[in-house]
Amino acid sequence: MITSIKLTFFFKEPFWIGVFEAYENEGYKACKVTFGAETKDEEVYQFILKEFKNLKFSSITPNLKDELTIRRENPKRMQRKIRKETQNDGVGTKAHIALKKQYEENKLINQKNYKEQKNLIEERKFQLKQLKKKEKHKGH
């Protein structure tokens, strides 16, 4: 169950990138979304309404569990914190770690799929060669 979600925007030439950070009972997850060259508030809002459920968050990082205790804060302190975070340009290090882990997992999956496809193609080529050999020796 997700207890809180945070969206951080930053500009990485030439696109705007949003990082969703989700705090759950089990841990912390992050997801990176690349938006267009110029994103408007309405576009972001529509994206959250329509596509949020389809986002693939990185796997839970269990070593960060102890840092995830969320409790009610004083409203003035929360306002100060929000103001400070809106002025911050970068993404938190936890988000970087989670996104890097997700990237590595996706990379391994893609490598495995590519290797399987390559083996299938090589097997098919071999079978075609064998058929051609047999046809040559059959005669006309």
N, CA and C atoms as a LAMMPS dump frame, in Angstrom:
ITEM: TIMESTEP
0
ITEM: NUMBER OF ATOMS
420
ITEM: BOX BOUNDS ff ff ff
-5.0000000000000000e+02 5.0000000000000000e+02
-5.0000000000000000e+02 5.0000000000000000e+02
-5.0000000000000000e+02 5.0000000000000000e+02
ITEM: ATOMS id mol type element x y z
1 1 1 N 0.839 -1.185 0
2 1 2 C 0 0 0
3 1 3 C 0.883 1.248 0
4 2 1 N 0.65 2.134 -0.923
5 2 2 C 1.439 3.354 -1.047
6 2 3 C 0.969 4.352 0.006
7 3 1 N 1.93 4.867 0.789
8 3 2 C 1.575 5.842 1.811
9 3 3 C 1.746 7.272 1.329
10 4 1 N 2.749 7.519 0.486
11 4 2 C 2.88 8.857 -0.088
12 4 3 C 3.656 8.784 -1.397
13 5 1 N 3.409 9.786 -2.252
14 5 2 C 4.053 9.847 -3.56
15 5 3 C 4.593 11.26 -3.748
16 6 1 N 5.773 11.332 -4.368
17 6 2 C 6.389 12.628 -4.618
18 6 3 C 6.819 12.666 -6.089
19 7 1 N 6.551 13.788 -6.756
20 7 2 C 6.953 13.968 -8.145
21 7 3 C 7.95 15.11 -8.211
22 8 1 N 9.124 14.83 -8.772
23 8 2 C 10.161 15.842 -8.926
24 8 3 C 10.427 16.026 -10.416
25 9 1 N 10.422 17.285 -10.87
26 9 2 C 10.689 17.606 -12.265
27 9 3 C 12.067 18.231 -12.383
28 10 1 N 12.786 17.865 -13.449
29 10 2 C 14.019 18.578 -13.762
30 10 3 C 14.218 18.565 -15.271
31 11 1 N 15.01 19.507 -15.735
32 11 2 C 15.229 19.671 -17.167
33 11 3 C 16.583 19.089 -17.518
34 12 1 N 16.568 18.086 -18.398
35 12 2 C 17.805 17.502 -18.897
36 12 3 C 17.751 17.654 -20.404
37 13 1 N 18.553 18.534 -20.918
38 13 2 C 18.569 18.941 -22.317
39 13 3 C 18.256 17.771 -23.224
40 14 1 N 17.29 17.728 -24.071
41 14 2 C 16.304 18.739 -24.432
42 14 3 C 14.922 18.464 -23.842
43 15 1 N 14.799 17.531 -22.885
44 15 2 C 13.487 17.136 -22.388
45 15 3 C 13.317 17.419 -20.904
46 16 1 N 12.056 17.484 -20.495
47 16 2 C 11.699 17.555 -19.082
48 16 3 C 11.524 16.129 -18.585
49 17 1 N 12.064 15.844 -17.425
50 17 2 C 12.003 14.503 -16.86
51 17 3 C 11.344 14.586 -15.492
52 18 1 N 10.42 13.67 -15.244
53 18 2 C 9.752 13.599 -13.952
54 18 3 C 10.13 12.307 -13.247
55 19 1 N 10.4 12.4 -11.953
56 19 2 C 10.728 11.219 -11.156
57 19 3 C 9.65 11.06 -10.096
58 20 1 N 8.927 9.95 -10.181
59 20 2 C 7.917 9.619 -9.186
60 20 3 C 8.594 8.796 -8.097
61 21 1 N 8.438 9.223 -6.856
62 21 2 C 8.974 8.479 -5.719
63 21 3 C 7.793 8.034 -4.866
64 22 1 N 7.695 6.745 -4.622
65 22 2 C 6.571 6.202 -3.857
66 22 3 C 7.104 5.557 -2.577
67 23 1 N 6.545 5.972 -1.456
68 23 2 C 6.886 5.377 -0.173
69 23 3 C 5.781 4.401 0.197
70 24 1 N 6.179 3.178 0.485
71 24 2 C 5.22 2.141 0.826
72 24 3 C 5.535 1.584 2.203
73 25 1 N 4.641 0.729 2.673
74 25 2 C 4.896 0.061 3.939
75 25 3 C 6.136 -0.818 3.839
76 26 1 N 6.34 -1.451 2.671
77 26 2 C 7.466 -2.365 2.499
78 26 3 C 8.769 -1.653 2.17
79 27 1 N 8.72 -0.433 1.658
80 27 2 C 9.953 0.241 1.278
81 27 3 C 9.717 1.432 0.372
82 28 1 N 10.653 1.611 -0.537
83 28 2 C 10.696 2.795 -1.385
84 28 3 C 10.826 2.359 -2.832
85 29 1 N 10.082 3.026 -3.736
86 29 2 C 10.159 2.737 -5.162
87 29 3 C 10.289 4.047 -5.925
88 30 1 N 10.85 3.966 -7.126
89 30 2 C 10.977 5.161 -7.959
90 30 3 C 10.739 4.791 -9.421
91 31 1 N 10.295 5.789 -10.183
92 31 2 C 10.028 5.595 -11.605
93 31 3 C 10.349 6.894 -12.338
94 32 1 N 11.046 6.776 -13.463
95 32 2 C 11.43 7.955 -14.238
96 32 3 C 10.561 8.026 -15.487
97 33 1 N 10.034 9.218 -15.771
98 33 2 C 9.19 9.436 -16.947
99 33 3 C 9.758 10.62 -17.722
100 34 1 N 9.96 10.432 -19.029
101 34 2 C 10.457 11.513 -19.874
102 34 3 C 9.272 12.176 -20.547
103 35 1 N 9.128 13.472 -20.316
104 35 2 C 8.058 14.243 -20.929
105 35 3 C 8.624 14.971 -22.138
106 36 1 N 7.811 15.762 -22.804
107 36 2 C 8.233 16.454 -24.012
108 36 3 C 9.142 17.636 -23.734
109 37 1 N 9.388 18.405 -24.779
110 37 2 C 10.259 19.56 -24.674
111 37 3 C 9.647 20.625 -23.765
112 38 1 N 8.367 20.885 -23.918
113 38 2 C 7.68 21.849 -23.055
114 38 3 C 6.459 21.17 -22.463
115 39 1 N 6.47 20.966 -21.175
116 39 2 C 5.306 20.343 -20.539
117 39 3 C 4.521 21.396 -19.791
118 40 1 N 3.232 21.272 -19.876
119 40 2 C 2.35 22.196 -19.173
120 40 3 C 1.735 21.455 -17.996
121 41 1 N 1.251 22.218 -17.039
122 41 2 C 0.655 21.628 -15.848
123 41 3 C -0.521 20.716 -16.196
124 42 1 N -1.302 21.133 -17.198
125 42 2 C -2.463 20.334 -17.585
126 42 3 C -2.039 18.971 -18.143
127 43 1 N -0.945 18.981 -18.947
128 43 2 C -0.448 17.731 -19.519
129 43 3 C 0.02 16.781 -18.428
130 44 1 N 0.712 17.32 -17.437
131 44 2 C 1.2 16.498 -16.327
132 44 3 C 0.023 15.941 -15.544
133 45 1 N -0.973 16.775 -15.299
134 45 2 C -2.146 16.346 -14.556
135 45 3 C -2.878 15.226 -15.3
136 46 1 N -3.051 15.396 -16.616
137 46 2 C -3.708 14.365 -17.422
138 46 3 C -2.891 13.07 -17.427
139 47 1 N -1.564 13.207 -17.494
140 47 2 C -0.703 12.027 -17.46
141 47 3 C -0.881 11.263 -16.152
142 48 1 N -0.921 11.991 -15.048
143 48 2 C -1.083 11.346 -13.742
144 48 3 C -2.431 10.645 -13.67
145 49 1 N -3.481 11.297 -14.162
146 49 2 C -4.808 10.688 -14.114
147 49 3 C -4.905 9.427 -14.974
148 50 1 N -4.326 9.471 -16.177
149 50 2 C -4.518 8.376 -17.121
150 50 3 C -3.431 7.3 -17.048
151 51 1 N -2.186 7.68 -16.858
152 51 2 C -1.073 6.746 -17.018
153 51 3 C -0.402 6.304 -15.72
154 52 1 N -0.767 6.895 -14.595
155 52 2 C -0.056 6.571 -13.355
156 52 3 C -0.139 5.09 -13.015
157 53 1 N -1.3 4.489 -13.241
158 53 2 C -1.472 3.077 -12.887
159 53 3 C -0.624 2.157 -13.763
160 54 1 N -0.179 2.633 -14.928
161 54 2 C 0.622 1.822 -15.843
162 54 3 C 2.128 1.996 -15.641
163 55 1 N 2.529 2.876 -14.738
164 55 2 C 3.956 3.105 -14.527
165 55 3 C 4.61 1.884 -13.899
166 56 1 N 5.845 1.622 -14.301
167 56 2 C 6.604 0.511 -13.729
168 56 3 C 7.627 1.081 -12.754
169 57 1 N 7.357 0.887 -11.492
170 57 2 C 8.269 1.362 -10.466
171 57 3 C 9.395 0.362 -10.266
172 58 1 N 10.542 0.866 -9.823
173 58 2 C 11.667 -0.019 -9.545
174 58 3 C 11.326 -0.91 -8.365
175 59 1 N 12.084 -1.983 -8.229
176 59 2 C 11.804 -2.904 -7.137
177 59 3 C 12.112 -2.245 -5.796
178 60 1 N 11.519 -2.781 -4.763
179 60 2 C 11.657 -2.211 -3.428
180 60 3 C 13.08 -2.399 -2.945
181 61 1 N 13.631 -1.352 -2.367
182 61 2 C 14.972 -1.424 -1.815
183 61 3 C 14.868 -1.632 -0.316
184 62 1 N 15.088 -2.851 0.164
185 62 2 C 14.872 -3.141 1.58
186 62 3 C 15.866 -2.461 2.516
187 63 1 N 17.057 -2.095 2.031
188 63 2 C 18.033 -1.481 2.918
189 63 3 C 17.659 -0.045 3.296
190 64 1 N 16.634 0.512 2.69
191 64 2 C 16.207 1.874 3.006
192 64 3 C 14.989 1.897 3.924
193 65 1 N 14.538 0.726 4.383
194 65 2 C 13.31 0.651 5.171
195 65 3 C 13.371 1.503 6.428
196 66 1 N 14.515 1.487 7.123
197 66 2 C 14.606 2.196 8.394
198 66 3 C 14.455 3.708 8.229
199 67 1 N 14.703 4.239 7.03
200 67 2 C 14.589 5.676 6.801
201 67 3 C 13.178 6.097 6.397
202 68 1 N 12.235 5.171 6.31
203 68 2 C 10.946 5.454 5.715
204 68 3 C 9.816 5.667 6.708
205 69 1 N 10.107 5.981 7.929
206 69 2 C 9.025 6.215 8.875
207 69 3 C 8.393 7.566 8.559
208 70 1 N 7.117 7.55 8.229
209 70 2 C 6.398 8.769 7.856
210 70 3 C 5.421 9.098 8.976
211 71 1 N 5.466 10.353 9.401
212 71 2 C 4.574 10.766 10.48
213 71 3 C 4.04 12.16 10.167
214 72 1 N 3.023 12.572 10.879
215 72 2 C 2.436 13.899 10.684
216 72 3 C 3.456 14.968 11.056
217 73 1 N 3.475 16.022 10.246
218 73 2 C 4.393 17.124 10.514
219 73 3 C 3.617 18.389 10.823
220 74 1 N 4.29 19.277 11.466
221 74 2 C 3.744 20.586 11.733
222 74 3 C 3.484 21.272 10.382
223 75 1 N 2.312 21.89 10.174
224 75 2 C 1.994 22.498 8.868
225 75 3 C 3.003 23.55 8.421
226 76 1 N 3.494 24.363 9.347
227 76 2 C 4.471 25.388 8.954
228 76 3 C 5.786 24.74 8.514
229 77 1 N 6.194 23.71 9.239
230 77 2 C 7.415 23.006 8.863
231 77 3 C 7.244 22.358 7.488
232 78 1 N 6.045 21.805 7.237
233 78 2 C 5.775 21.18 5.948
234 78 3 C 5.835 22.222 4.831
235 79 1 N 5.298 23.421 5.08
236 79 2 C 5.365 24.487 4.077
237 79 3 C 6.81 24.858 3.77
238 80 1 N 7.63 24.978 4.811
239 80 2 C 9.042 25.296 4.602
240 80 3 C 9.738 24.211 3.794
241 81 1 N 9.413 22.98 4.121
242 81 2 C 10.013 21.842 3.426
243 81 3 C 9.613 21.838 1.952
244 82 1 N 8.338 22.095 1.681
245 82 2 C 7.852 22.143 0.298
246 82 3 C 8.534 23.269 -0.467
247 83 1 N 8.641 24.435 0.162
248 83 2 C 9.297 25.566 -0.496
249 83 3 C 10.757 25.219 -0.809
250 84 1 N 11.417 24.577 0.119
251 84 2 C 12.818 24.203 -0.073
252 84 3 C 12.961 23.168 -1.192
253 85 1 N 12.043 22.201 -1.256
254 85 2 C 12.116 21.166 -2.282
255 85 3 C 11.797 21.699 -3.668
256 86 1 N 10.911 22.676 -3.752
257 86 2 C 10.604 23.242 -5.068
258 86 3 C 11.779 24.035 -5.611
259 87 1 N 12.63 24.538 -4.746
260 87 2 C 13.817 25.262 -5.186
261 87 3 C 14.957 24.315 -5.532
262 88 1 N 14.9 23.084 -5.048
263 88 2 C 15.937 22.101 -5.308
264 88 3 C 15.852 21.631 -6.757
265 89 1 N 16.987 21.581 -7.456
266 89 2 C 17.004 21.205 -8.86
267 89 3 C 17.187 19.711 -9.084
268 90 1 N 17.87 19.032 -8.205
269 90 2 C 18.244 17.642 -8.441
270 90 3 C 17.237 16.644 -7.917
271 91 1 N 17.549 15.391 -8.114
272 91 2 C 16.729 14.287 -7.651
273 91 3 C 17.44 13.678 -6.459
274 92 1 N 16.668 13.216 -5.483
275 92 2 C 17.267 12.621 -4.304
276 92 3 C 18.12 11.418 -4.642
277 93 1 N 19.091 11.131 -3.809
278 93 2 C 19.999 10.02 -4.075
279 93 3 C 19.266 8.684 -4.011
280 94 1 N 18.248 8.587 -3.172
281 94 2 C 17.479 7.342 -3.109
282 94 3 C 16.815 7.078 -4.457
283 95 1 N 16.311 8.124 -5.075
284 95 2 C 15.671 7.968 -6.386
285 95 3 C 16.698 7.52 -7.421
286 96 1 N 17.894 8.103 -7.37
287 96 2 C 18.934 7.709 -8.31
288 96 3 C 19.287 6.233 -8.145
289 97 1 N 19.408 5.797 -6.913
290 97 2 C 19.751 4.399 -6.653
291 97 3 C 18.665 3.475 -7.183
292 98 1 N 17.412 3.817 -6.881
293 98 2 C 16.296 2.968 -7.315
294 98 3 C 16.186 2.938 -8.841
295 99 1 N 16.343 4.087 -9.498
296 99 2 C 16.26 4.131 -10.96
297 99 3 C 17.414 3.374 -11.606
298 100 1 N 18.596 3.473 -11.013
299 100 2 C 19.749 2.758 -11.543
300 100 3 C 19.521 1.249 -11.446
301 101 1 N 18.95 0.821 -10.325
302 101 2 C 18.653 -0.603 -10.143
303 101 3 C 17.618 -1.068 -11.17
304 102 1 N 16.585 -0.255 -11.394
305 102 2 C 15.557 -0.594 -12.385
306 102 3 C 16.182 -0.672 -13.773
307 103 1 N 17.064 0.253 -14.093
308 103 2 C 17.735 0.274 -15.39
309 103 3 C 18.55 -1.004 -15.577
310 104 1 N 19.293 -1.403 -14.546
311 104 2 C 20.111 -2.61 -14.638
312 104 3 C 19.248 -3.854 -14.816
313 105 1 N 18.122 -3.93 -14.097
314 105 2 C 17.222 -5.077 -14.237
315 105 3 C 16.66 -5.154 -15.65
316 106 1 N 16.222 -4.016 -16.184
317 106 2 C 15.695 -3.983 -17.547
318 106 3 C 16.767 -4.359 -18.561
319 107 1 N 17.998 -3.935 -18.309
320 107 2 C 19.108 -4.235 -19.195
321 107 3 C 19.348 -5.744 -19.247
322 108 1 N 19.33 -6.4 -18.076
323 108 2 C 19.528 -7.85 -18.031
324 108 3 C 18.404 -8.59 -18.757
325 109 1 N 17.175 -8.131 -18.561
326 109 2 C 16.029 -8.755 -19.234
327 109 3 C 16.169 -8.613 -20.744
328 110 1 N 16.528 -7.412 -21.198
329 110 2 C 16.683 -7.183 -22.639
330 110 3 C 17.814 -8.024 -23.22
331 111 1 N 18.925 -8.163 -22.471
332 111 2 C 20.034 -8.986 -22.942
333 111 3 C 19.602 -10.444 -23.085
334 112 1 N 18.847 -10.927 -22.12
335 112 2 C 18.373 -12.312 -22.16
336 112 3 C 17.461 -12.532 -23.366
337 113 1 N 16.522 -11.6 -23.579
338 113 2 C 15.609 -11.705 -24.726
339 113 3 C 16.371 -11.669 -26.047
340 114 1 N 17.36 -10.78 -26.145
341 114 2 C 18.155 -10.66 -27.362
342 114 3 C 18.916 -11.957 -27.636
343 115 1 N 19.485 -12.535 -26.588
344 115 2 C 20.246 -13.766 -26.742
345 115 3 C 19.344 -14.907 -27.221
346 116 1 N 18.137 -15.005 -26.667
347 116 2 C 17.194 -16.035 -27.085
348 116 3 C 16.811 -15.859 -28.551
349 117 1 N 16.531 -14.607 -28.949
350 117 2 C 16.181 -14.338 -30.349
351 117 3 C 17.326 -14.715 -31.28
352 118 1 N 18.537 -14.372 -30.872
353 118 2 C 19.714 -14.663 -31.687
354 118 3 C 19.892 -16.169 -31.85
355 119 1 N 19.714 -16.92 -30.767
356 119 2 C 19.827 -18.374 -30.836
357 119 3 C 18.761 -18.976 -31.747
358 120 1 N 17.53 -18.46 -31.675
359 120 2 C 16.466 -18.949 -32.556
360 120 3 C 16.801 -18.7 -34.024
361 121 1 N 17.316 -17.529 -34.327
362 121 2 C 17.668 -17.192 -35.713
363 121 3 C 18.795 -18.093 -36.208
364 122 1 N 19.815 -18.3 -35.358
365 122 2 C 20.92 -19.172 -35.761
366 122 3 C 20.446 -20.604 -35.979
367 123 1 N 19.554 -21.095 -35.125
368 123 2 C 19.01 -22.437 -35.272
369 123 3 C 18.229 -22.568 -36.579
370 124 1 N 17.436 -21.552 -36.886
371 124 2 C 16.663 -21.581 -38.128
372 124 3 C 17.588 -21.573 -39.355
373 125 1 N 18.651 -20.769 -39.309
374 125 2 C 19.613 -20.746 -40.415
375 125 3 C 20.278 -22.102 -40.593
376 126 1 N 20.63 -22.719 -39.479
377 126 2 C 21.26 -24.042 -39.53
378 126 3 C 20.322 -25.065 -40.163
379 127 1 N 19.052 -25.032 -39.754
380 127 2 C 18.076 -25.962 -40.314
381 127 3 C 17.921 -25.75 -41.825
382 128 1 N 17.896 -24.494 -42.264
383 128 2 C 17.8 -24.208 -43.705
384 128 3 C 19.011 -24.757 -44.46
385 129 1 N 20.206 -24.605 -43.875
386 129 2 C 21.412 -25.141 -44.506
387 129 3 C 21.311 -26.651 -44.648
388 130 1 N 20.831 -27.305 -43.602
389 130 2 C 20.696 -28.762 -43.637
390 130 3 C 19.725 -29.183 -44.735
391 131 1 N 18.592 -28.477 -44.853
392 131 2 C 17.624 -28.794 -45.9
393 131 3 C 18.232 -28.611 -47.29
394 132 1 N 18.975 -27.53 -47.48
395 132 2 C 19.607 -27.28 -48.777
396 132 3 C 20.592 -28.389 -49.121
397 133 1 N 21.355 -28.842 -48.121
398 133 2 C 22.309 -29.926 -48.337
399 133 3 C 21.59 -31.184 -48.804
400 134 1 N 20.506 -31.527 -48.118
401 134 2 C 19.752 -32.737 -48.473
402 134 3 C 19.18 -32.632 -49.883
403 135 1 N 18.662 -31.431 -50.211
404 135 2 C 18.106 -31.232 -51.557
405 135 3 C 19.163 -31.416 -52.63
406 136 1 N 20.385 -30.959 -52.379
407 136 2 C 21.467 -31.09 -53.348
408 136 3 C 21.78 -32.559 -53.626
409 137 1 N 21.769 -33.367 -52.575
410 137 2 C 22.16 -34.764 -52.714
411 137 3 C 21.039 -35.652 -53.237
412 138 1 N 19.805 -35.169 -53.252
413 138 2 C 18.688 -35.981 -53.722
414 138 3 C 18.756 -36.182 -55.229
415 139 1 N 19.212 -35.205 -55.925
416 139 2 C 19.244 -35.303 -57.382
417 139 3 C 17.997 -34.683 -57.98
418 140 1 N 17.946 -34.638 -59.326
419 140 2 C 16.824 -33.978 -59.996
420 140 3 C 15.922 -34.931 -60.662
